[in-house]
Amino acid sequence: MRSKNFTKKLFLVLSLTILGLGGLKAQIFSGTYANDWLEGKYSQPWVSIKAGAIPLGAPADNAYTRFKGIYRVAMNSASLPAAIKNADKSFLQLWHRGKQVALIKADDTEILFYAVPNDGSSDAWFFRPMSDRVNPYYSYFSDESTYFLTVGASAGDRAAQVTVNDAGATVVDNHTRFDNKFFVNEYSHAVYYPLRPVDINSFYEDGKSKTGARLTDNAANRIYTTNGGAANAETFSLQVVNKFGADKAQVQGLIQGRSYFPSGGGTRKIRIYAGKDKDNLIERTSVNIAGFSYSTFSFDLEPGDVDPTTGAGVLGFSTDAAPETVGANTVYDTYSVSYYNVIYKQGFNMQGQTSTEFGFAAASASTLNKVVIANPPANVKFYDISDPDKPRIINGTATNLQFSRINNLPLTMLATSLTPTTVGDTKIATANFVDLNPASFNYLIVTNATLEAAAEEFRKYRMDDSPGVKYKAGVFKIKDIYNQFNYGEPSPIAIRRFVDFMISDNDKEKYLLLMGKVVARNDRSKREMPDEVPTVGYPSSDNLLVEGLKGQLQDVMTIPVGRVPAINYTQAHGYLEKVKTYEAASAGLAWRRKIMHIAGGKSEFEIGLHSGNLNNARDNSGLATTFNGTVESHLKPAAQAAIIPVDLDITAAINAGVGMITYFGHSAPYQTDYNFGYVSDAAKGYANSTKYAIMFYNGCDILNIFSNNDAETVNDPTSRPQSVDWLLNPNKGAVAVFGNSFSGYNESCNEYLQELYPQIFGKTDSQRATIGNILRATSYETKINPGNFRMAGGDLRTAAAAYSKRQAQLNQTVLIGDPALKILISAEGGLPVELVSFEAKIRNANSVEVTWTTSSEKDNSHFIVERSYNAKNFEEVGTVEGKGDSESLSSYAWNDNKPLSGKSYYRLVQVDRSKGENGKTIDGKKTSSRIVSVDRPFSSSLIISPNPAMDRAEIKLDLPVEMKSWKLLDLGGRVVRKGLTGKSINTADLSAGEYVLEVVTVNDDKYSKKLYKK
C-alpha cells in the first residue's frame, strides 16, 4: 500500500479510514478448460517449443524482443527425445493453442514453422468486463508462445504450396500498410506512484496494462512529442512512405488516464496533434477521459502533417486539466500513450528491408492476384500468413508474384529473406500431459521445480498421515498446468482452469495449496514468471484464482486456497513440520484458548475505533461462551498516538502460548504501528516451540508477499514481510497467517472481522471447519451481508464505493499456510479423556476400521461409534467399553463391516459412568468428539443404471435417507426432466450427450452425477 503521507496530498477527504502506515514503503469465468484438444492424445510423446520472442541477452537477463517469423528446430537438438527423432517425419504434428499448425518443412534435418508472439488474449479472463482489455499488443506475463510437437496417429498438417502462373491474374498495385508502436514503460494504475486510484482492485479494469511514460501538465501549454520528458525519450514518430492514391493515412491509438484530476473525478480533455516536426504541430482531434479510464482516438493525417520528402512526422499530446493545489502541494493531471497505429495504402516496394508484411482486402476464393514488388532483398521468400497456424508457401518471384485467395477473407503476406530463427535447446522441453480424473483428487498442491520435493512430502502427509481426514492429494507442477490448461503460456488463468476442471465432478470440498513465490509487483516482475506460482493482479489476490466457479458468487472462493511462500526446500519442509506438530498435539492445549487482541492507530480516536471493533467481535462471537476462551488486549498508548511504530512487548505471553493473535491498525509489510516485531528477531526473544499461533492482521500491506522481498533480515523495508517471518520460521511463530495484501479499510476490515469470529469461536472443536473453509464461509457471509452497501446497477466499474472496499477485502485477504489446517482444537470436543488420535481408514473393499487412542481416562464408561452420510445426521453403529480410570496409553478399534457407499463420516460419543444420586440413577454425561471422514473408492452414493442410457435410466440412492426430488439438467443448466420419489427417468427422446442428474434428499442434501445418453 502506498504511504498515507502520499495519498493525503492527493485526496483531501476519504470516506473510509485507510489502515496504511505513514512514511513506510509500503468476470465470471466460464468456458473450456483449454484441455479438450488433448482428448485421445495423452499417450503420445510431446515436446514444448518456446517461440515468438528472441532473447536479448543471457537467459538470466529475462529480456526478449517479440518476433513473428519463421522458426527452426534442428532434429539433432539434444532436447528432442528419441521418440521424436526416430519417428516417421510425416507423422510429426505441431500444435498451438489447441489447433494443429501446418509445418513449412519436416524432415530428418529440421522442422520449419511460422510462429507469433504471445498476444496475451487470455488476460481478458481477469478483466471486468472482459471488453476492458483494450490493449491487444501486450501480455501481462509472457512474450513467448508455446508450440507442441508430437508424433500423431495420422499424418501431420503441412503448409500448402501455392504456384500460380496465369495470364488472367488480377494485378494489384497497392496494399494496406500497418505500422504499430506500443509502449511498456509503466503500469497504467501506478500502484507504486502517488497518483493512483483510491481503491485498486486485483482484477483488471479500465484498460489496465503496461503503458507509456507519465505525461504531466506541469508547464503552460505543454505538448509532449516524446514518450516522457527525458532527453533520450522515444519520439512519438511516424512515417508515411510510398503512399498510394489519394486516400489519407489514418492514425489510431489508445490513451490511458493516470489521475483523478480535475477535482471531483470529472473528465479531462486530451488533445492530439500531428506535424512534420515538433514546431509545426496542428491539433487533429481530442478525447475526454475520466479518472484512470481510457479512450481510443482516430484521425486522418493531412498532407502537411508529414515531411514531403521523407514522409516523417510526429504526434503531440497535451491535457486541458489545470494544476490543482492540494494542501501545500501542486498536483498536475497525468496521462500516457499506450500505443498508436498508422494505416495507409502503399505501393509494393520493399526498399531493401529484409522482411515486410503486405495486407490485401478480401476477395472471392476464385480470385487470382498478381503483384510486382520493387527493391526486394536477395533470396526473398513469400508466405500467406493470414491464418498464422495455417501458413501457405507462395512460390514465385518479386517481379511476377501470383497467388490464389481463400474463403473470401483478407490476406496477409510475409516477404522475408531472413534465415529461420533456430530455437535453442533451452527452449525445448518434454511436456507431460496426464489424463486427469477430477474424482481422484481433493487436495491439490501446485508448486514449482524448486519445491517439488517438499510438495511431495506435504502430499504424503495429507494422504497417509494427517489426523482425521485422509486426503486424495496430488502434486501438480506449474509448468505442467500451463501446458495442459493454457496451451503452455504462463498465466494465472491456467490455475483457474485447472481448478475449474478438478471440481467438474461437482465436489467442491477440495483444497488448493500454492507452494512457491511469485513476483507480481509490476515494476519488479519478470517475463515468463520463471519458477513462480502465479497470483492474480497487483494488488495481488490468490482468491481470484478460485472465486465464482461452478455457480459460486462472484468474489467468493469456490474452494479454499492457501499459499506457502517458501523459496527453498528448507523453508517449506520446516513449515510442514510445524503443521505436523500442531495437528498431532492432544494434551496440555489450554493455551489455545488464549486470544490476543492488539489495536493500533494514529490518533486516540482511531485506537478507540479499532479496539472497539475487536471488542465487538469478542462479545458477539461466542468466544467467551462456546469457545470458553479468554482475551488479552493491548491498546497502543494514547500518549504515543503518532502513526510512527510503537514497540509492543508480548514475548512472555507468546512463549507461554497464545492460540490466536488479531491485530487491527496501520501496517506496512515489515511492521505494524503498534509493533510486536519479527519472531526471528533475537532481541525479542520469541521461543514458542510447539505453541504456534494463528495470526489475523487487519491493516495495509502486511500480507504483501508478492513484491520480491525475501531477505531473512528483520524490521527493514527490504526484509521479507513480518507475516512471512512468523509463518516460515521453524520451531516458533505461527502455523497460519491471513490478512490484507494491500489496502485495509476500517469499515471493510471490521465487516470481515465480525463475520469471521463466529465462524471460529461460535463453533465447538468438532464443529469448527478448517482454516480455509472458515475464510471461505466468512467471504460468503461478508458478500451477502445486505448492510452498508448496494451494487450500483450491475456495472462492475461503477460499483458503490462501500462495496468497492468490501470487494478489496474479499479479493485481497490472503491466507499463507495450509488451508486444510484444523485450528484451535484444544480438546476433543471437551471429552473427559485425553484423546491422542481418532481415525477412520478403509480396511478392505467391504470394511472400514475406526481407531482411537487415549492417553488418560476418567470415569469413562464406554464409547459409542456414530456414523453419518452427510456429517449432520448421525446414527449409532457400534459401542466399545472404556477403561474407566486410566493414566496409561489405551488403544481401541471397531470395524464397520457394512459401510456406506461413497464418503461417510464418523465420530465418537464418550459416555461417563452412571451415578447414583438420592436413590436415583443418573445417566452418565455424553460428549462428542470431532468428526473424521473416509471415502470408499469404486463406490458411489448415487447410482444411475444403465449409464450410458438408451431409453430409460434408474436412480438408486445408496444412503440411509429417502429421496425427496430429482431433476435432470443439460450442460447449459436447463431442466429437461424432473420428478419426486419416482426413481425412473425416461431418456428415449433426449438428444445424445451429457446431462447432470441432481438429487435432493428429505434432509435437503444434494447429490449429483453425470448421465450419458447414447
C-alpha positions, 0 to 999 in steps of 0.5 A, a space after each residue: 500500500 502506498 504511504 498515507 503521507 502520499 495519498 493525503 496530498 492527493 485526496 483531501 477527504 476519504 470516506 473510509 479510514 485507510 489502515 496504511 502506515 505513514 512514511 513506510 514503503 509500503 468476470 465470471 469465468 466460464 468456458 473450456 478448460 483449454 484441455 479438450 484438444 488433448 482428448 485421445 492424445 495423452 499417450 503420445 510423446 510431446 515436446 514444448 517449443 518456446 517461440 515468438 520472442 528472441 532473447 536479448 541477452 543471457 537467459 538470466 537477463 529475462 529480456 526478449 524482443 517479440 518476433 513473428 517469423 519463421 522458426 527452426 528446430 534442428 532434429 539433432 537438438 539434444 532436447 528432442 527425445 528419441 521418440 521424436 527423432 526416430 519417428 516417421 517425419 510425416 507423422 510429426 504434428 505441431 500444435 498451438 493453442 489447441 489447433 494443429 499448425 501446418 509445418 513449412 518443412 519436416 524432415 530428418 534435418 529440421 522442422 520449419 514453422 511460422 510462429 507469433 508472439 504471445 498476444 496475451 488474449 487470455 488476460 481478458 479472463 481477469 478483466 471486468 468486463 472482459 471488453 476492458 482489455 483494450 490493449 491487444 499488443 501486450 501480455 501481462 506475463 509472457 512474450 513467448 508462445 508455446 508450440 507442441 510437437 508430437 508424433 500423431 496417429 495420422 499424418 501431420 498438417 503441412 503448409 500448402 504450396 501455392 504456384 500460380 502462373 496465369 495470364 488472367 491474374 488480377 494485378 494489384 498495385 497497392 496494399 494496406 500498410 500497418 505500422 504499430 508502436 506500443 509502449 511498456 514503460 509503466 503500469 497504467 494504475 501506478 500502484 507504486 506512484 502517488 497518483 493512483 486510484 483510491 481503491 485498486 482492485 486485483 482484477 483488471 479494469 479500465 484498460 489496465 496494462 503496461 503503458 507509456 511514460 507519465 505525461 504531466 501538465 506541469 508547464 503552460 501549454 505543454 505538448 509532449 512529442 516524446 514518450 516522457 520528458 527525458 532527453 533520450 525519450 522515444 519520439 512519438 514518430 511516424 512515417 508515411 512512405 510510398 503512399 498510394 492514391 489519394 486516400 489519407 493515412 489514418 492514425 489510431 491509438 489508445 490513451 490511458 488516464 493516470 489521475 483523478 484530476 480535475 477535482 471531483 473525478 470529472 473528465 479531462 480533455 486530451 488533445 492530439 496533434 500531428 506535424 512534420 516536426 515538433 514546431 509545426 504541430 496542428 491539433 487533429 482531434 481530442 478525447 475526454 477521459 475520466 479518472 484512470 479510464 481510457 479512450 481510443 482516438 482516430 484521425 486522418 493525417 493531412 498532407 502537411 502533417 508529414 515531411 514531403 520528402 521523407 514522409 516523417 512526422 510526429 504526434 503531440 499530446 497535451 491535457 486541458 486539466 489545470 494544476 490543482 493545489 492540494 494542501 501545500 502541494 501542486 498536483 498536475 493531471 497525468 496521462 500516457 500513450 499506450 500505443 498508436 497505429 498508422 494505416 495507409 495504402 502503399 505501393 509494393 516496394 520493399 526498399 531493401 528491408 529484409 522482411 515486410 508484411 503486405 495486407 490485401 482486402 478480401 476477395 472471392 476464393 476464385 480470385 487470382 492476384 498478381 503483384 510486382 514488388 520493387 527493391 526486394 532483398 536477395 533470396 526473398 521468400 513469400 508466405 500467406 500468413 493470414 491464418 498464422 497456424 495455417 501458413 501457405 508457401 507462395 512460390 514465385 518471384 518479386 517481379 511476377 508474384 501470383 497467388 490464389 485467395 481463400 474463403 473470401 477473407 483478407 490476406 496477409 503476406 510475409 516477404 522475408 529473406 531472413 534465415 529461420 530463427 533456430 530455437 535453442 535447446 533451452 527452449 525445448 522441453 518434454 511436456 507431460 500431459 496426464 489424463 486427469 480424473 477430477 474424482 481422484 483428487 481433493 487436495 491439490 498442491 501446485 508448486 514449482 521445480 524448486 519445491 517439488 520435493 517438499 510438495 511431495 512430502 506435504 502430499 504424503 502427509 495429507 494422504 497417509 498421515 494427517 489426523 482425521 481426514 485422509 486426503 486424495 492429494 496430488 502434486 501438480 507442477 506449474 509448468 505442467 498446468 500451463 501446458 495442459 490448461 493454457 496451451 503452455 503460456 504462463 498465466 494465472 488463468 491456467 490455475 483457474 482452469 485447472 481448478 475449474 476442471 478438478 471440481 467438474 465432478 461437482 465436489 467442491 470440498 477440495 483444497 488448493 495449496 500454492 507452494 512457491 513465490 511469485 513476483 507480481 509487483 509490476 515494476 519488479 516482475 519478470 517475463 515468463 514468471 520463471 519458477 513462480 506460482 502465479 497470483 492474480 493482479 497487483 494488488 495481488 489476490 490468490 482468491 481470484 484464482 478460485 472465486 465464482 466457479 461452478 455457480 459460486 458468487 462472484 468474489 467468493 472462493 469456490 474452494 479454499 486456497 492457501 499459499 506457502 511462500 517458501 523459496 527453498 526446500 528448507 523453508 517449506 519442509 520446516 513449515 510442514 513440520 510445524 503443521 505436523 506438530 500442531 495437528 498431532 498435539 492432544 494434551 496440555 492445549 489450554 493455551 489455545 484458548 488464549 486470544 490476543 487482541 492488539 489495536 493500533 492507530 494514529 490518533 486516540 480516536 482511531 485506537 478507540 475505533 479499532 479496539 472497539 471493533 475487536 471488542 465487538 467481535 469478542 462479545 458477539 462471537 461466542 468466544 467467551 461462551 462456546 469457545 470458553 476462551 479468554 482475551 488479552 488486549 493491548 491498546 497502543 498508548 494514547 500518549 504515543 498516538 503518532 502513526 510512527 511504530 510503537 514497540 509492543 512487548 508480548 514475548 512472555 505471553 507468546 512463549 507461554 502460548 497464545 492460540 490466536 493473535 488479531 491485530 487491527 491498525 496501520 501496517 506496512 509489510 515489515 511492521 505494524 504501528 503498534 509493533 510486536 516485531 519479527 519472531 526471528 528477531 533475537 532481541 525479542 526473544 520469541 521461543 514458542 516451540 510447539 505453541 504456534 499461533 494463528 495470526 489475523 492482521 487487519 491493516 495495509 500491506 502486511 500480507 504483501 508477499 508478492 513484491 520480491 522481498 525475501 531477505 531473512 533480515 528483520 524490521 527493514 523495508 527490504 526484509 521479507 514481510 513480518 507475516 512471512 517471518 512468523 509463518 516460515 520460521 521453524 520451531 516458533 511463530 505461527 502455523 497460519 497467517 491471513 490478512 490484507 495484501 494491500 489496502 485495509 479499510 476500517 469499515 471493510 476490515 471490521 465487516 470481515 472481522 465480525 463475520 469471521 469470529 463466529 465462524 471460529 469461536 461460535 463453533 465447538 472443536 468438532 464443529 469448527 471447519 478448517 482454516 480455509 473453509 472458515 475464510 471461505 464461509 466468512 467471504 460468503 457471509 461478508 458478500 451477502 451481508 445486505 448492510 452498508 452497501 448496494 451494487 450500483 446497477 450491475 456495472 462492475 466499474 461503477 460499483 458503490 464505493 462501500 462495496 468497492 472496499 468490501 470487494 478489496 477485502 474479499 479479493 485481497 485477504 490472503 491466507 499463507 499456510 495450509 488451508 486444510 489446517 484444523 485450528 484451535 482444537 484444544 480438546 476433543 470436543 471437551 471429552 473427559 479423556 485425553 484423546 491422542 488420535 481418532 481415525 477412520 481408514 478403509 480396511 478392505 473393499 467391504 470394511 472400514 476400521 475406526 481407531 482411537 487412542 487415549 492417553 488418560 481416562 476418567 470415569 469413562 464408561 464406554 464409547 459409542 461409534 456414530 456414523 453419518 452420510 452427510 456429517 449432520 445426521 448421525 446414527 449409532 453403529 457400534 459401542 466399545 467399553 472404556 477403561 474407566 480410570 486410566 493414566 496409561 496409553 489405551 488403544 481401541 478399534 471397531 470395524 464397520 463391516 457394512 459401510 456406506 457407499 461413497 464418503 461417510 463420516 464418523 465420530 465418537 460419543 464418550 459416555 461417563 459412568 452412571 451415578 447414583 444420586 438420592 436413590 436415583 440413577 443418573 445417566 452418565 454425561 455424553 460428549 462428542 468428539 470431532 468428526 473424521 471422514 473416509 471415502 470408499 473408492 469404486 463406490 458411489 452414493 448415487 447410482 444411475 443404471 444403465 449409464 450410458 442410457 438408451 431409453 430409460 435410466 434408474 436412480 438408486 440412492 445408496 444412503 440411509 435417507 429417502 429421496 425427496 426430488 430429482 431433476 435432470 439438467 443439460 450442460 447449459 443448466 436447463 431442466 429437461 426432466 424432473 420428478 419426486 420419489 419416482 426413481 425412473 427417468 425416461 431418456 428415449 427422446 433426449 438428444 445424445 450427450 451429457 446431462 447432470 442428474 441432481 438429487 435432493 434428499 428429505 434432509 435437503 442434501 444434494 447429490 449429483 452425477 453425470 448421465 450419458 445418453 447414447 
